[in-house]
Amino acid sequence: MVNVTKASGEKEQFNEEKLRLSIRRANIPEMLHDQVVNHIKNKLYEGIPTSEIYKHVIEFLDNSSHPNSKTKYSLKQAIMDFGPTGFPFEDFISEILKAEGYETQVRQILQGKCISHEIDIVGSRDNIKSMIECKFHNGSGIKCHVHVSLYTKARFDDVKEGNNFNDAWLVTNTKLTTEALSFALCSNIKIISWDYPNGKSLRDLIEKHKLHPITTLSNISNAQKQLLTQNHIVLAKDICKNPSSLDILHLPPNQKNLIVTQCQFVSG
């Protein structure tokens, strides 16, 4: 079996079961599973990048009998497409926390013991107040290194007493290095990354609440997506609830209807 090259540059043996798991997680119709796998097997060569495998899956789904399936399969890339700034990602995480029962405030300037800080998200639930640091990456293979855990802990120590914080979180759309994760856990910082912790990872929470980002949509341009996120519209589900939120794009009615239909599929 051939080796594949991960975004980090590491190589590992192609794993058909991992591909099938990603297909199942994206709720791709079962009738297409074997077709997707066979399509990818025919494209494999030694050292093929995982990004190329992803593109082949998307291309296959786009030309299949269920083209909207590609929107759910592209979840990880869709979150990276929130860039270039981290503000839409902060808004997105805020919405996920609301679905988990938190009250949230984004980008709050708070005075610490030593200096003032812009806190990405302040979350409150069950009389627990949390300082939440969001670390957004717009490229695969980029990890949070230990300095991110260190400055999260330092900021928390500076603001916790004067602002009645009970704990600190670090949320990222990629992963942490082993050292960064070890320091965070040792310092009682709660971590949510793309695939950690099991059952409560960012991917798990998105799928649990069906909170797919608008960047999964394939029938609007990147510029149009940025205009929506600049207006704090980050969830496909919100467009389902309020189609008039698309009015800022000045779209013809037929395109607007196509977008709403795709949002309904992604959020269903």
Backbone torsions as a table, in degrees:
resi	resn	phi	psi	omega
1	MET	NA	145.1	-176.3
2	VAL	-77.7	160.4	173.0
3	ASN	-93.9	147.8	174.4
4	VAL	-112.0	154.5	179.8
5	THR	-105.6	117.8	-179.7
6	LYS	-75.5	168.3	-178.9
7	ALA	-61.4	-27.9	179.3
8	SER	-76.0	-8.9	-176.5
9	GLY	97.0	-12.0	178.0
10	GLU	-70.9	150.8	177.3
11	LYS	-110.6	143.3	174.3
12	GLU	-148.6	159.0	-177.9
13	GLN	-68.9	137.4	176.4
14	PHE	-55.5	131.6	-176.3
15	ASN	-120.9	106.1	-178.1
16	GLU	-60.8	-36.4	-177.9
17	GLU	-66.3	-35.8	176.5
18	LYS	-63.5	-39.6	177.2
19	LEU	-63.8	-44.7	179.7
20	ARG	-64.1	-36.9	178.3
21	LEU	-63.6	-42.7	179.4
22	SER	-64.8	-33.8	178.3
23	ILE	-68.6	-43.7	179.7
24	ARG	-65.3	-41.8	-178.5
25	ARG	-61.9	-30.8	-179.4
26	ALA	-83.7	3.7	178.8
27	ASN	57.3	34.4	173.6
28	ILE	-69.0	135.6	-178.1
29	PRO	-50.7	136.3	-173.7
30	GLU	-58.7	-31.4	-179.0
31	MET	-61.4	-19.7	-177.7
32	LEU	-96.3	-10.5	-171.9
33	HIS	-56.1	-55.1	-177.9
34	ASP	-63.6	-35.1	179.7
35	GLN	-64.6	-43.0	178.3
36	VAL	-62.1	-48.0	-177.7
37	VAL	-61.2	-45.5	-179.9
38	ASN	-64.8	-36.7	177.4
39	HIS	-61.4	-44.5	-180.0
40	ILE	-67.4	-41.3	179.9
41	LYS	-58.9	-35.8	179.6
42	ASN	-73.2	-14.7	-179.2
43	LYS	-99.1	-8.5	-173.4
44	LEU	-68.6	144.4	168.7
45	TYR	-149.5	162.5	-175.2
46	GLU	-60.1	124.8	177.5
47	GLY	83.4	11.2	-178.6
48	ILE	-56.9	131.6	178.1
49	PRO	-67.0	144.3	176.7
50	THR	-61.6	-29.4	177.9
51	SER	-63.6	-33.2	178.5
52	GLU	-72.6	-37.1	175.5
53	ILE	-60.7	-44.8	178.3
54	TYR	-57.2	-45.6	-179.1
55	LYS	-63.0	-38.3	179.2
56	HIS	-65.8	-38.2	177.7
57	VAL	-63.5	-46.4	-179.1
58	ILE	-61.3	-44.5	179.8
59	GLU	-61.0	-42.6	-179.9
60	PHE	-62.9	-47.0	-178.7
61	LEU	-64.2	-36.3	-179.4
62	ASP	-61.9	-30.5	-178.5
63	ASN	-101.9	8.8	-178.2
64	SER	-89.7	-177.0	178.0
65	SER	-77.0	-7.1	179.0
66	HIS	-131.2	66.8	-174.0
67	PRO	-62.4	-27.0	179.4
68	ASN	-67.0	-15.1	179.6
69	SER	-60.0	-26.5	-177.1
70	LYS	-65.7	-24.2	-177.6
71	THR	-64.3	-39.5	179.6
72	LYS	-77.2	-30.9	179.8
73	TYR	-69.7	-24.2	-175.3
74	SER	-93.9	23.4	-173.9
75	LEU	-57.8	-49.8	-176.4
76	LYS	-61.3	-44.4	179.1
77	GLN	-67.2	-35.5	-178.9
78	ALA	-61.4	-39.2	178.8
79	ILE	-67.3	-39.9	176.5
80	MET	-62.8	-27.5	179.5
81	ASP	-74.3	-1.6	174.3
82	PHE	-65.4	-20.5	-175.5
83	GLY	-60.3	-179.0	10.6
84	PRO	-83.2	-20.9	-179.8
85	THR	-88.5	166.7	178.5
86	GLY	-90.7	-1.3	-175.1
87	PHE	-62.5	-45.7	178.5
88	PRO	-61.6	-34.3	177.8
89	PHE	-64.1	-40.5	176.6
90	GLU	-61.6	-43.8	177.8
91	ASP	-62.1	-39.3	-179.7
92	PHE	-64.5	-46.7	178.6
93	ILE	-63.4	-37.7	176.7
94	SER	-58.4	-41.8	179.5
95	GLU	-66.3	-38.3	177.6
96	ILE	-63.5	-42.5	179.6
97	LEU	-64.9	-37.8	176.3
98	LYS	-60.6	-40.0	178.1
99	ALA	-65.1	-25.0	177.4
100	GLU	-86.9	2.5	175.9
101	GLY	97.1	12.1	180.0
102	TYR	-91.5	148.9	163.1
103	GLU	-92.0	136.1	-173.7
104	THR	-132.3	152.4	169.4
105	GLN	-134.7	135.0	-178.4
106	VAL	-106.2	148.6	173.4
107	ARG	49.8	61.5	179.1
108	GLN	-96.3	130.4	174.8
109	ILE	-87.8	114.9	-177.0
110	LEU	-123.5	141.8	178.9
111	GLN	-83.5	127.7	174.3
112	GLY	-97.5	-175.3	178.4
113	LYS	-64.5	-35.5	-175.5
114	CYS	-106.9	-46.3	-177.0
115	ILE	-142.3	171.0	174.0
116	SER	-88.6	154.1	-177.3
117	HIS	-136.5	144.4	167.9
118	GLU	-91.7	111.8	-179.3
119	ILE	-90.8	125.9	-174.9
120	ASP	-58.6	-51.2	179.2
121	ILE	-142.7	135.1	168.5
122	VAL	-106.1	119.4	-178.9
123	GLY	-116.6	140.8	-179.2
124	SER	-135.2	133.2	175.2
125	ARG	-160.9	137.0	177.2
126	ASP	54.0	42.6	178.4
127	ASN	63.0	19.7	174.8
128	ILE	-111.7	125.5	-179.3
129	LYS	-108.9	125.6	-172.3
130	SER	-118.0	137.0	170.2
131	MET	-92.7	119.3	-172.8
132	ILE	-117.1	117.8	178.4
133	GLU	-98.3	125.0	178.9
134	CYS	-105.0	131.0	178.3
135	LYS	-121.4	107.8	-176.2
136	PHE	-99.1	136.2	173.8
137	HIS	-125.3	137.0	-179.7
138	ASN	-106.2	23.8	176.8
139	GLY	-145.6	145.6	179.0
140	SER	-69.6	151.9	175.0
141	GLY	82.2	-3.1	178.6
142	ILE	-88.9	126.0	-178.2
143	LYS	-113.5	156.6	170.4
144	CYS	-77.6	124.4	178.6
145	HIS	-92.5	175.3	-170.1
146	VAL	-60.9	-27.8	-179.4
147	HIS	-62.3	-27.0	178.5
148	VAL	-68.6	-43.1	175.9
149	SER	-64.2	-38.7	-179.0
150	LEU	-64.1	-47.0	-177.4
151	TYR	-74.5	-26.2	173.7
152	THR	-63.3	-44.7	178.6
153	LYS	-64.3	-41.3	-178.9
154	ALA	-65.3	-42.0	179.2
155	ARG	-65.4	-42.2	178.8
156	PHE	-60.9	-44.7	179.7
157	ASP	-61.1	-32.2	-178.3
158	ASP	-77.5	-34.7	-172.9
159	VAL	-101.7	-13.5	-167.5
160	LYS	-62.9	-44.4	-173.9
161	GLU	-71.8	-46.6	-177.1
162	GLY	-71.0	-16.8	-177.2
163	ASN	-120.9	8.8	173.8
164	ASN	60.5	38.6	175.4
165	PHE	-79.5	142.1	178.0
166	ASN	-99.4	-30.9	-179.4
167	ASP	-155.1	171.6	-179.8
168	ALA	-124.6	144.2	176.5
169	TRP	-123.2	154.1	169.7
170	LEU	-129.0	119.8	-177.3
171	VAL	-119.9	128.7	179.7
172	THR	-138.5	154.6	179.8
173	ASN	-90.6	0.0	176.5
174	THR	-118.8	-124.8	-177.6
175	LYS	-135.1	172.4	173.9
176	LEU	-112.3	151.1	171.2
177	THR	-67.7	162.7	178.7
178	THR	-58.1	-41.4	-179.5
179	GLU	-66.0	-42.2	179.8
180	ALA	-64.6	-41.3	179.2
181	LEU	-67.3	-42.1	-179.3
182	SER	-61.7	-44.7	-179.6
183	PHE	-65.2	-42.7	-178.4
184	ALA	-60.9	-48.0	-178.2
185	LEU	-66.3	-38.3	177.1
186	CYS	-63.5	-31.2	-177.7
187	SER	-94.4	10.2	179.0
188	ASN	62.5	32.3	173.1
189	ILE	-91.1	127.0	179.1
190	LYS	-76.9	133.0	-177.3
191	ILE	-112.9	132.6	166.2
192	ILE	-129.0	115.7	176.2
193	SER	-123.4	-175.4	-174.8
194	TRP	-53.4	-42.6	-176.2
195	ASP	-128.8	23.4	-180.0
196	TYR	-140.0	140.8	-6.0
197	PRO	-80.5	163.3	-178.1
198	ASN	-60.2	125.2	-179.8
199	GLY	89.4	-17.0	-179.2
200	LYS	-133.0	21.0	179.6
201	SER	-72.9	171.3	177.8
202	LEU	-58.4	-46.0	179.0
203	ARG	-60.6	-42.6	180.0
204	ASP	-61.6	-43.3	-177.4
205	LEU	-68.1	-38.9	177.4
206	ILE	-61.7	-46.0	-178.0
207	GLU	-69.7	-36.7	179.1
208	LYS	-59.5	-46.1	-175.1
209	HIS	-98.1	0.2	-179.1
210	LYS	55.9	46.6	-177.7
211	LEU	-104.6	65.2	-179.6
212	HIS	-76.5	139.7	-177.8
213	PRO	-73.2	156.2	179.3
214	ILE	-64.8	-19.2	-179.8
215	THR	-70.1	-7.0	172.8
216	THR	-74.7	-18.8	-174.6
217	LEU	-68.1	136.9	-174.6
218	SER	-103.0	-7.8	-174.6
219	ASN	-109.0	21.6	167.4
220	ILE	-132.3	154.7	-175.2
221	SER	-77.6	166.1	176.8
222	ASN	-62.1	-37.1	179.3
223	ALA	-64.8	-39.2	178.3
224	GLN	-68.1	-38.0	176.2
225	LYS	-62.7	-41.8	178.8
226	GLN	-64.2	-37.1	178.2
227	LEU	-63.8	-39.9	177.8
228	LEU	-65.3	-46.3	-178.2
229	THR	-66.8	-32.9	176.3
230	GLN	-63.5	-24.0	176.8
231	ASN	-99.0	19.7	174.2
232	HIS	64.7	26.6	173.2
233	ILE	-100.6	103.6	-172.7
234	VAL	-120.6	-11.7	-175.7
235	LEU	-111.8	134.4	173.5
236	ALA	-60.3	-35.3	-179.6
237	LYS	-60.5	-34.4	-179.8
238	ASP	-67.0	-33.3	176.8
239	ILE	-69.0	-35.7	175.5
240	CYS	-60.2	-43.8	-177.9
241	LYS	-71.0	-33.7	-174.4
242	ASN	-139.6	78.5	-178.7
243	PRO	-57.8	-23.4	-179.8
244	SER	-66.6	-13.3	176.3
245	SER	-64.0	-17.4	177.8
246	LEU	-80.7	-7.1	-175.2
247	ASP	-60.6	-27.4	180.0
248	ILE	-66.0	-14.2	179.6
249	LEU	-89.8	-12.3	178.9
250	HIS	53.4	54.3	-176.6
251	LEU	-92.8	152.6	171.6
252	PRO	-66.9	151.7	-174.7
253	PRO	-55.3	-38.1	-177.5
254	ASN	-66.6	-38.6	178.2
255	GLN	-70.0	-38.8	177.6
256	LYS	-59.9	-42.2	179.3
257	ASN	-64.9	-38.0	177.6
258	LEU	-63.3	-40.5	179.6
259	ILE	-65.2	-44.7	179.5
260	VAL	-61.8	-40.7	178.5
261	THR	-62.1	-42.0	179.5
262	GLN	-69.0	-36.5	175.8
263	CYS	-62.1	-40.1	178.7
264	GLN	-64.0	-38.7	178.3
265	PHE	-66.0	-46.2	-177.8
266	VAL	-64.8	-35.6	-175.1
267	SER	-90.3	-3.2	-176.8
268	GLY	-87.1	NA	NA
